[in-house]
Amino acid sequence: MRQAMAGAEVGDDVFGDDPTVQRLERLVADLLGKQAAVFVSSGTQSNLCALLAHCQRGDEYLVGDHAHTYMYEGGGAAVLGSIQPQTVPMLDSGMLDLDAARASIKPDDAHFARTRLLCLENTTDGKVLDLQQLQSGRDLADEHNLGYHLDGARLWNASVALEVAPGEIATPFDTVSVCLSKGLGAPVGSVLCGSHELISEARKWRKMLGGAMRQVGLIAAAGEHAINNHIERLVDDHRNAEALAQGLSEIDGLQVDAQDTNMVFVHTMAAHSDLERRLVARGIMTRWSGTNTRMVLHLDVNEADIQTIVTAVAEELKA
């Protein structure tokens, strides 16, 4: 990947003439079956550009009550776009409760924000939404003339878990955001895909948000390498997550919840002071919120590391 970055041909992406960025955008758009794509600095910026492209001031979007675009992106749609989030309960599967979503759609009345967009996330907390669930959201969007956006930061994991092409997951959506870091291992970057019209609008918002960059082919090359080399290997992360969940579940005092992909959710039955720091001292980086943590497997964690992690957690819980 670093060799690809060092050898990348660059131009000026503000003017649309960086050849490596152009190649990456075409690659991802083709993979997802969309007309166009725009390379952005982060998943947060990608989702925000999509929301701004779909909605105007005073509009609202329907979003899961624990979805990333609502919970963990700084309220950007409301703060920067004057777009109101209308939260919808999420089912245990990670899917939105579409009956609740339907009931939340506002009538055409001056008293209400205009409902313009339905947003899903796949994967969400490691859970994979299947093609039928994704299509059911499309049907609701069509029924009420809504746009349909997917926060697909980990779409690649969903694709591997479902054993379908990435484009099959993207098909029902008007816009799709995918991440190049996380499981794919690029240092930075996301790509937003959609129609020519929506991506042109998103590109304008990217500029306004300060996201237009110059010789950005240096990092686009890393994303291109990740797409071409690191998608199929995600199955290794899923397998390692399953093994980690199994090993941790055998430790007294832990409650473990493994999902469909590369995440393992762990809860300690009793408080353990300074556990995060003690694990870091042993070379294991985790983040804890009280007695809870989410362990995420990626290409820098291999099969041999799993027993090291399990042993370290077991010993530190006894300390």
Secondary structure, 3 states (H helix, E strand, C coil): CHHHHHCCCCCCHHHCCCHHHHHHHHHHHHHHCCCEEEEECCHHHHHHHHHHHHCCCCEEEEEECCCHHHHCCCCHHHHHHCCEEEEECECCCCCECHHHHHHHCCCCCCCCCEEEEEEEECCECCECCCHHHHHHHHHHHHHCCCEEEEEECCHHHHHHHHCCCHHHHHCCCCEEEEECCHHHCCCCCEEEEECHHHHHHHHHHHHHCCCCCCCCHHHHHHHHHHHHHCCCCHHHHHHHHHHHHHHHHCCCCEEEEECCCCEEEEEECCCCCCHHHHHHHCCCCCCEECCEEEEECCCCCCHHHHHHHHHHHHHHHHC
